[in-house]
């Protein structure tokens, strides 16, 4: 999700920045990082060592946060951090509880809480997820990621055709590649069109940023159509994307979304 333009988003940004500041603990990308076999879409782009470091850091941070929350159970910032850690660990129901508690303590957070909407989806509460992004749209009619996630949340129960017919309508400009990705979900572009939309002349970091979101949402689009084999390589590419992995703030959270979805599908496709 992108940086919001409204006053309440500044408040949410402070909470999320505090939450993501050191929680991602993404291992540094180095020149001698172990190579992985990209021919197998099930193989994790991160080395086993990097994965182990992430798990250990999350466990250590979670233990510390839980102790602090025992002393300050109504701290919105601490609940935000712990909710993120639960999400990164794939503990989606626990993440939902912490995010919901944040909104109970600060009602102004409720409509803008896009992390809660995503956590609802992975906690297998798609209707609550769609409702959360409906509320988000009322407060932000620019950020197309809310519309994309509303579609993703509705597809399992309504089907992709009805989800597409009900796509939120945006009239204001958003940053690329979101408008172009939205056209894929509107059935106006093909996956090849979307991949070819990234200009090779763009600066490398801009290309990597756009490709990260394109690969992530191509994976989610295929998954909505129940095509896990087609979705898996895109989630793997998003997980392997160095810009997403080392980004801060919301983009890094979305990198974890791609990683978690990749790991889930890769596990299901094991022989």
C-alpha positions, 0 to 999 in steps of 0.5 A: 500500500502507498503513502496516504495523502490524508491527515489520518494516514499520517497518524497511521503512518507513524504507527506502521513505521514504528511497527515496521522500523525494525520488525522486518529484519530483512537480511542484507542482500550481499554480492555473495548471496547463495544462488538458488535454482530458479528452474524450480518454482517451488524453491524458496528464493531466500537461502535456508540461513536467511529464512532461519535468521528471520524466524529467530528474529521474529521469535525473539521480538515476539517474546519481548513484545509480549512482555511489554504488552503485559505491562501496557496492554492498551498500547496501540503501537505495541499491538501494531508491532505484535500484529505484524510479527504474527502476520509475518509468522503466518499466525493470521488469527492472532494478527487479526486479534491484535489489529482489531484491538488497535481499532477498538482502542482508537476508533479513528484507525478502523477505516484506514487499517488495510493491514487488518483487511489483508489479515482477514483474507489470510485468516479465511474471513473473506467477507470481513476483508472485503468490508474492510476495503469498502471502508478504506475506499470511503476514506481514500478514493485514489489507492487502487490496492484497496480495490484490488484486495476487495476483488481478491477477497470477494473472488472466493465466495462470489467468483471472479466474474462477479468480483470483476463486475463489482470492482471499485471505480476510481477516477483520480490518478494513482501511481504506476503500476497500480492503474495498469494492474487494475486494468488486468483485473478489469479484463482490459489487459492480459498478463503479457500486456502487463509485464510488457508495460514496464519500460526498459528505459526506466531507472533500475530501481523504478523498474524493480519497484514496478515489477515487484507489484506486477509479479505480486498481483499477477500471482494474486490474480491467478490465485483468484482464478484457482490457478496455483501452478500459474500463480506460484512463479509470480509469487516466487518472483515477487519474493525474489525481488530485491526492491521489495525485500529491502523496502521500508514501510508498506512495500516491505509489508507487501513483500511479506504478503508475497512471501507468505503466499509463495510459501503456502502454494509451494508447500501445497505443490510438493510431490 
